[in-house]
Amino acid sequence: MIPFKYSLLFLATLGLLAGCDDTARQAAPATKDEAIMDDAMVAPEADSAEQDSAVEPTSAPQINDGLPFEVTEVARFDSPWAMTFLPDGRLLVTEMGGDLHLHDLTSNATGTISGVPKVEHVAQGGLGDVVLHPQFDSNQLVYISYAEADDSGLGAAVARARLALDENGGGALEELQVIWRQTPKMSGDGHFGYRIAFDGDGMLWISSSERKEFDPAQDLETNLGKIIRLNDDGSTPDDNPFADQGEVAAQVWSLGHRNILGIAFDAEGRLWAHEMGPKDGDELNLIVKGENYGYPLVSNGNHYDGTPIPDHDTRPEFKAPVITWTPVISPAGLIIYDGDLFPDWQGNGFIGGMSSQALVRVAFDGENAEEAERFDMQRRIREVEQGPDGAIWLLEDGTRGGESALLKLTPQE
């Protein structure tokens, strides 16, 4: 029997020969930021020539030039990954190495939250996302994602804990409970995904990337390469599309994903997710219950070793992306803006770009979307968040040089 992974590649090649036109993609080649610490890691067989040059982030003070907003550097962190605001306006920030910080924007002081579980810090993994429970005011529950290890390998996990703050600008995670894990664990160090979001009904959503293993994205006996939907305690809802197929499959809302690094709900409750494509073909997808998004059977990019993948339009049974990017943007972080500080942008999406060193604005029209504008930030943008006053906040990716900046965007005066 031909192993599943290689049978997929064989079918992909046949699909291409049957009529997939790759001319446009080859005419405008693009490489993601494929250095060892980037989230768009090359496949193990990829030649080093496919890697992008190591463009270092810049802290030049001239980045305001030509932008429709003021950019203020507020603080610096060591390889930060995510952030979320507390009701009192203070900011929780995760660092990949395993530290969870509490930053006071008034005093510009940074404290540490203890009680974080043991984090495995590898090329693309470490301490990941942090979000508040929708009823945080009453239950003080915080959810974090992180990479963990055991004898079988590495995988993402999601835990929840009660946040107990102290009078010294720090605090602790108490009564921590792991409520979800990627299964199975893998030996590689990339494509964890592990973005977290809550919907308007209080359901917990997790992006679970395919760990650079391709085939698990199509396998309902794993939860890799999937969008996961759970109750807030980690239990499985009865109305998930594959609830009758067993414990792991019952977690799954959609499948056929690669490396999902941003999820957000719009005002109508629709879930949008972006993912890094292979070589070319980054995607923005509208996530629909039970749909298969096709990876690795289809993609608007090719494998890094040159193996072709048929485009989405060759397989209409798979859900196609709403937007694809070639050249790529290397997307990371996603918000759908609903603040008052930038009224013209209400309902727009904002995506951080790492290799593109950009902030990408997306305009939505119901179930359609298009890139509306791209702001040259001259920095690799890892995370995007909306502040309580409507300001847009960014975390600069620090995997290339260690420390990186927390940036606040406000309207030009």
Phi, psi and omega per residue, in radians:
M1 nan 2.394 3.089
I2 -1.289 2.250 3.107
P3 -0.972 2.569 -3.016
F4 -1.010 -0.728 -3.094
K5 -1.043 -0.783 -3.061
Y6 -1.353 -0.488 3.052
S7 -1.147 -0.599 3.090
L8 -1.123 -0.757 3.139
L9 -1.134 -0.647 3.109
F10 -1.115 -0.771 3.115
L11 -1.140 -0.646 3.122
A12 -1.081 -0.731 3.137
T13 -1.131 -0.751 3.091
L14 -1.051 -0.729 3.139
G15 -1.080 -0.669 3.123
L16 -1.144 -0.783 -3.131
L17 -1.136 -0.452 -3.121
A18 -1.326 -0.197 3.069
G19 2.673 0.204 3.121
C20 -1.415 2.051 -3.121
D21 -1.543 1.936 -3.092
D22 -1.797 0.211 -3.021
T23 -1.065 -0.814 -3.075
A24 -1.118 -0.658 -3.116
R25 -1.174 -0.694 -3.124
Q26 -1.281 -0.435 -3.115
A27 -1.300 -0.379 -3.127
A28 -2.267 1.163 -3.076
P29 -1.143 2.612 3.087
A30 -2.570 2.480 3.058
T31 -1.936 2.396 3.012
K32 -1.245 3.006 2.989
D33 -1.284 1.646 -2.986
E34 -1.815 0.342 3.051
A35 -1.126 2.889 -2.913
I36 -1.049 -0.414 -3.068
M37 -1.755 0.175 -3.101
D38 -1.618 2.798 -3.140
D39 -1.411 -0.187 3.108
A40 -1.765 1.018 -3.017
M41 -1.126 2.552 3.062
V42 -1.218 2.690 2.986
A43 -1.112 2.675 -3.064
P44 -0.971 -0.512 -3.074
E45 -1.526 -0.012 -3.046
A46 -1.222 2.501 3.106
D47 -1.341 2.531 -3.112
S48 -1.097 -0.345 3.112
A49 -1.128 -0.337 3.125
E50 -1.359 -0.169 -3.052
Q51 -1.388 2.505 3.075
D52 -1.256 2.690 3.052
S53 -1.147 2.650 -3.063
A54 -1.390 1.438 3.129
V55 -1.337 2.023 -3.103
E56 -1.349 2.435 3.040
P57 -1.051 2.594 -3.130
T58 -1.964 2.568 3.053
S59 -1.951 0.447 -3.112
A60 -1.056 2.387 -3.074
P61 -1.301 -0.052 -3.070
Q62 -1.546 0.203 -3.032
I63 -1.206 -0.231 3.090
N64 -1.228 -0.389 -3.039
D65 -1.020 2.167 3.063
G66 1.413 0.006 -3.141
L67 -1.688 2.592 -3.118
P68 -1.482 0.269 3.118
F69 -2.541 2.765 3.016
E70 -1.444 2.447 3.098
V71 -1.996 2.068 -3.130
T72 -2.053 2.177 3.038
E73 -1.424 2.165 -3.021
V74 -1.786 -0.707 -3.092
A75 -2.777 3.043 3.085
R76 -2.284 2.531 3.137
F77 -2.342 2.928 -3.115
D78 -1.750 1.816 -3.137
S79 0.872 1.029 3.113
P80 -1.236 2.720 -3.101
W81 -2.166 -0.652 -3.075
A82 -2.674 2.917 3.108
M83 -2.696 2.753 3.025
T84 -2.688 2.592 -3.102
F85 -1.594 2.423 2.973
L86 -1.442 2.811 3.139
P87 -1.021 -0.465 -3.141
D88 -1.473 0.064 3.086
G89 1.640 -0.159 3.057
R90 -1.330 2.859 -2.930
L91 -2.153 2.233 2.968
L92 -1.573 2.295 -3.119
V93 -2.284 2.270 3.059
T94 -1.677 2.522 2.977
E95 -2.031 2.447 -3.028
M96 -0.997 -0.555 -3.124
G97 -1.147 -0.256 3.072
G98 2.134 0.036 3.140
D99 -1.631 2.387 3.018
L100 -1.942 2.128 -3.052
H101 -1.953 2.656 2.993
L102 -1.993 2.026 -3.098
H103 -1.914 2.196 3.105
D104 -1.617 1.958 -3.076
L105 -1.271 -0.363 3.126
T106 -1.320 -0.833 -3.122
S107 -1.639 -0.172 -3.063
N108 1.026 0.575 3.114
A109 -1.795 2.520 -3.122
T110 -2.089 2.146 3.058
G111 -1.913 3.097 -3.096
T112 -2.107 2.457 3.056
I113 -1.761 2.069 3.132
S114 -1.490 3.049 3.091
G115 1.547 0.115 3.061
V116 -1.190 2.356 3.124
P117 -1.142 2.936 3.123
K118 -1.066 2.186 -3.086
V119 -1.922 2.353 3.052
E120 -1.645 1.900 -3.103
H121 -1.631 1.907 3.126
V122 -2.186 -2.964 -2.996
A123 -0.894 -0.910 -3.093
Q124 -1.982 0.046 -3.060
G125 -2.141 2.837 3.119
G126 2.873 -2.506 2.979
L127 -1.345 2.224 -2.991
G128 -1.911 -1.924 -2.982
D129 -1.452 2.817 3.013
V130 -2.536 2.219 3.107
V131 -2.434 2.783 3.087
L132 -1.682 2.575 2.971
H133 -1.105 2.538 3.138
P134 -0.981 -0.477 3.096
Q135 -1.843 0.695 -3.094
F136 -1.004 -0.639 -3.110
D137 -0.973 -0.592 -3.085
S138 -1.747 -0.509 -3.066
N139 -1.954 -0.200 3.094
Q140 1.025 0.450 -3.095
L141 -1.501 2.342 3.094
V142 -2.138 2.473 3.116
Y143 -1.999 2.332 3.092
I144 -2.244 2.655 3.006
S145 -2.073 2.668 -3.081
Y146 -2.865 2.870 3.052
A147 -1.634 2.340 3.124
E148 -2.240 2.843 -3.107
A149 -2.280 2.591 2.893
D150 -2.511 -2.944 -3.068
D151 -1.117 -0.343 -3.103
S152 -1.594 -0.197 3.122
G153 2.422 -2.642 -3.082
L154 -2.008 2.639 3.055
G155 -2.891 2.843 3.092
A156 -1.446 2.657 3.049
A157 -2.435 2.707 3.038
V158 -2.173 2.298 3.128
A159 -2.237 2.698 3.000
R160 -2.174 2.649 -3.102
A161 -2.714 2.838 3.065
R162 -1.544 2.250 -3.137
L163 -1.546 2.025 3.112
A164 -1.943 1.903 -3.111
L165 -1.545 2.608 3.101
D166 -1.921 -3.099 -3.095
E167 -1.533 0.024 -3.077
N168 -1.853 0.249 3.106
G169 1.499 0.266 3.090
G170 -2.334 -2.646 -3.140
G171 2.899 -2.829 -3.086
A172 -2.619 2.658 2.937
L173 -1.584 2.138 -3.103
E174 -2.043 2.658 3.097
E175 0.985 0.707 -3.088
L176 -1.149 2.405 -3.123
Q177 -2.410 2.179 3.041
V178 -1.353 2.161 -3.054
I179 -1.969 -0.134 3.135
W180 -2.781 2.544 3.071
R181 -2.447 2.555 2.932
Q182 -1.175 2.465 3.103
T183 -2.518 2.325 -0.027
P184 -1.429 2.908 2.982
K185 -1.279 2.699 -3.085
M186 -2.228 2.885 -3.110
S187 -1.453 -0.344 -3.056
G188 -1.310 2.999 -3.066
D189 -2.054 0.397 -3.090
G190 -2.355 2.989 3.028
H191 0.976 1.057 3.037
F192 -1.506 -0.685 -3.093
G193 1.408 -1.553 3.073
Y194 0.716 0.703 2.903
R195 -1.375 2.576 -3.099
I196 -2.201 2.502 3.032
A197 -2.681 2.693 3.002
F198 -1.944 2.495 3.050
D199 -1.654 -3.120 -3.082
G200 -1.159 -0.290 3.100
D201 -1.670 0.089 3.130
G202 1.416 0.261 3.089
M203 -1.444 2.544 -3.089
L204 -1.689 2.256 -3.142
W205 -2.073 2.418 -3.109
I206 -2.330 2.353 3.000
S207 -1.605 2.205 -3.099
S208 -2.127 1.811 -3.079
S209 -1.341 2.988 -2.925
E210 -1.627 0.219 2.993
R211 1.035 0.502 3.136
K212 1.093 0.455 -3.094
E213 -1.923 0.033 3.030
F214 1.094 -1.354 -2.919
D215 -1.060 -0.617 -3.116
P216 -1.002 -0.382 3.135
A217 -1.066 -0.412 3.140
Q218 -1.807 0.072 -2.997
D219 -1.923 1.974 -3.120
L220 -1.364 0.045 2.994
E221 -1.531 -0.019 3.002
T222 -2.192 2.820 3.028
N223 -1.866 0.429 3.104
L224 -1.601 2.502 -3.109
G225 1.249 0.592 -3.027
K226 -2.334 2.784 2.825
I227 -1.716 2.227 -3.048
I228 -1.850 2.416 3.073
R229 -2.219 2.192 -3.074
L230 -2.369 2.855 2.883
N231 -1.247 2.889 -3.026
D232 -1.163 -0.264 3.084
D233 -1.679 0.088 3.136
G234 1.609 -0.087 3.094
S235 -1.295 2.888 -3.007
T236 -1.700 2.211 3.108
P237 -1.198 2.528 -3.127
D238 -1.231 -0.361 -3.057
D239 -1.722 0.219 2.994
N240 -1.139 2.640 -2.964
P241 -1.160 -0.427 -3.110
F242 -2.063 0.526 -3.050
A243 -1.066 -0.436 -3.086
D244 -1.567 0.115 -3.058
Q245 -1.879 0.215 3.068
G246 2.013 3.034 -2.962
E247 -1.053 -0.888 -3.088
V248 -1.275 -0.835 3.129
A249 -1.041 -0.562 -3.107
A250 -1.135 -0.356 3.110
Q251 -1.326 -0.339 -2.855
V252 -1.469 2.346 3.021
W253 -1.793 -0.711 3.084
S254 -2.580 2.800 -3.061
L255 -2.408 3.101 3.130
G256 1.402 0.570 -3.135
H257 -1.841 2.796 3.139
R258 -1.818 -1.522 -3.057
N259 -2.270 1.694 -2.966
I260 -1.656 1.975 -3.034
L261 -2.108 0.282 3.057
G262 -2.850 2.229 3.050
I263 -2.386 2.484 3.138
A264 -2.804 2.595 3.100
F265 -1.732 2.432 3.054
D266 -1.527 -3.130 -3.054
A267 -1.137 -0.381 3.119
E268 -1.596 0.059 3.120
G269 1.503 0.126 3.090
R270 -1.359 2.426 3.123
L271 -1.664 2.240 3.074
W272 -2.010 2.471 -3.129
A273 -2.495 2.402 3.018
H274 -1.924 2.707 3.110
E275 -2.542 2.611 3.059
M276 -1.315 2.233 3.033
G277 -1.320 -3.130 3.034
P278 -1.264 -2.099 3.029
K279 -1.485 1.836 -3.018
D280 1.390 2.944 3.002
G281 1.412 0.646 2.957
D282 -1.017 2.651 -2.965
E283 -2.305 2.602 2.815
L284 -2.071 2.167 -3.070
N285 -2.086 2.501 2.907
L286 -1.566 2.068 -3.005
I287 -1.511 2.122 -3.073
V288 -2.097 2.431 -3.084
K289 -0.919 2.170 3.033
G290 1.350 0.019 -3.073
E291 -1.382 2.646 3.070
N292 -1.913 2.134 -3.054
Y293 -1.648 0.069 2.806
G294 1.662 -0.341 -3.079
Y295 -1.229 2.420 0.054
P296 -1.680 0.263 -3.126
L297 -1.274 -0.559 3.076
V298 -2.407 2.653 3.075
S299 -2.986 2.697 3.017
N300 -1.571 0.343 2.996
G301 -2.319 3.074 3.107
N302 -2.011 2.876 3.054
H303 -1.191 2.711 -3.078
Y304 -1.202 -0.359 3.089
D305 -1.473 0.095 3.119
G306 1.659 -0.132 3.116
T307 -1.108 2.185 -3.111
P308 -1.273 2.644 3.020
I309 -2.161 2.266 3.097
P310 -1.040 2.543 3.074
D311 -1.194 2.862 -3.141
H312 -1.056 -0.587 -3.060
D313 -1.251 -0.110 3.054
T314 -1.492 -0.223 -3.096
R315 -2.345 1.386 -3.048
P316 -1.153 -0.207 3.099
E317 -1.255 -0.274 3.097
F318 -1.663 2.528 3.133
K319 -1.250 2.158 -3.082
A320 -1.535 2.636 3.082
P321 -1.156 2.685 3.092
V322 -1.387 -0.633 3.055
I323 -2.300 2.446 2.897
T324 -2.186 2.626 -3.129
W325 -2.108 2.063 2.930
T326 -2.497 1.963 0.055
P327 -1.073 2.777 -3.022
V328 -1.389 2.854 3.019
I329 -1.935 -0.243 -3.020
S330 0.953 1.217 -2.999
P331 -1.238 2.514 3.088
A332 -2.703 2.220 -3.114
G333 1.404 2.562 -3.116
L334 -2.776 2.292 2.907
I335 -2.276 2.733 2.917
I336 -2.017 1.960 -2.889
Y337 -1.291 2.357 3.070
D338 -2.398 0.386 -3.106
G339 -1.517 3.097 -3.110
D340 -1.789 -0.233 -3.045
L341 -1.215 -0.561 3.061
F342 -2.109 1.325 -3.006
P343 -1.056 -0.532 -3.130
D344 -1.227 -0.259 -3.080
W345 -1.831 0.135 3.122
Q346 -1.051 2.316 -3.115
G347 1.481 -0.043 3.102
N348 -1.532 2.653 3.045
G349 -1.657 2.632 3.065
F350 -2.293 2.190 -3.086
I351 -2.108 2.306 3.019
G352 -1.327 2.498 3.084
G353 -2.069 2.239 -3.122
M354 -1.584 -1.191 3.120
S355 -1.102 -0.508 3.115
S356 -1.393 -0.213 -3.115
Q357 0.828 0.923 -2.976
A358 -2.468 2.859 2.866
L359 -1.976 2.088 -3.024
V360 -1.807 2.171 3.088
R361 -1.697 2.278 -3.121
V362 -2.036 2.271 3.080
A363 -1.723 2.267 -3.132
F364 -1.809 2.541 3.012
D365 -2.407 1.535 -3.046
G366 1.126 -2.088 3.133
E367 -1.626 0.156 3.094
N368 -1.906 2.773 3.126
A369 -2.730 2.730 3.050
E370 -2.654 2.641 3.039
E371 -1.180 2.195 -3.097
A372 -1.751 -0.515 -3.027
E373 -2.905 2.664 3.097
R374 -2.365 2.165 -3.092
F375 -1.788 2.184 -3.125
D376 -1.381 1.827 -3.081
M377 -1.607 -0.192 -3.109
Q378 0.993 0.414 3.110
R379 -2.569 2.623 3.040
R380 -1.355 2.047 -3.052
I381 -1.694 2.037 -3.095
R382 -1.586 -0.666 -2.967
E383 -2.481 2.555 3.088
V384 -2.262 2.379 3.118
E385 -2.554 2.679 3.074
Q386 -1.796 2.281 3.138
G387 -1.473 2.918 -3.114
P388 -1.035 -0.534 -3.133
D389 -1.588 0.060 3.142
G390 1.649 -0.059 3.036
A391 -1.153 2.685 3.072
I392 -1.779 2.273 -3.090
W393 -2.005 2.458 -3.124
L394 -2.226 2.567 2.925
L395 -1.955 2.220 3.073
E396 -1.351 2.336 3.105
D397 -1.117 2.308 -3.095
G398 -1.947 0.189 -3.060
T399 -1.227 -0.304 3.132
R400 -1.527 -0.490 -3.033
G401 -2.518 0.302 3.110
G402 1.516 -1.890 -3.070
E403 -1.097 2.602 3.059
S404 -2.607 2.878 -2.906
A405 -1.682 2.563 2.862
L406 -1.623 2.129 -3.054
L407 -2.056 2.457 3.073
K408 -1.990 2.245 3.122
L409 -1.868 2.189 3.109
T410 -2.310 2.768 -3.126
P411 -1.036 2.558 3.053
Q412 -1.108 2.388 3.094
E413 -1.372 nan nan
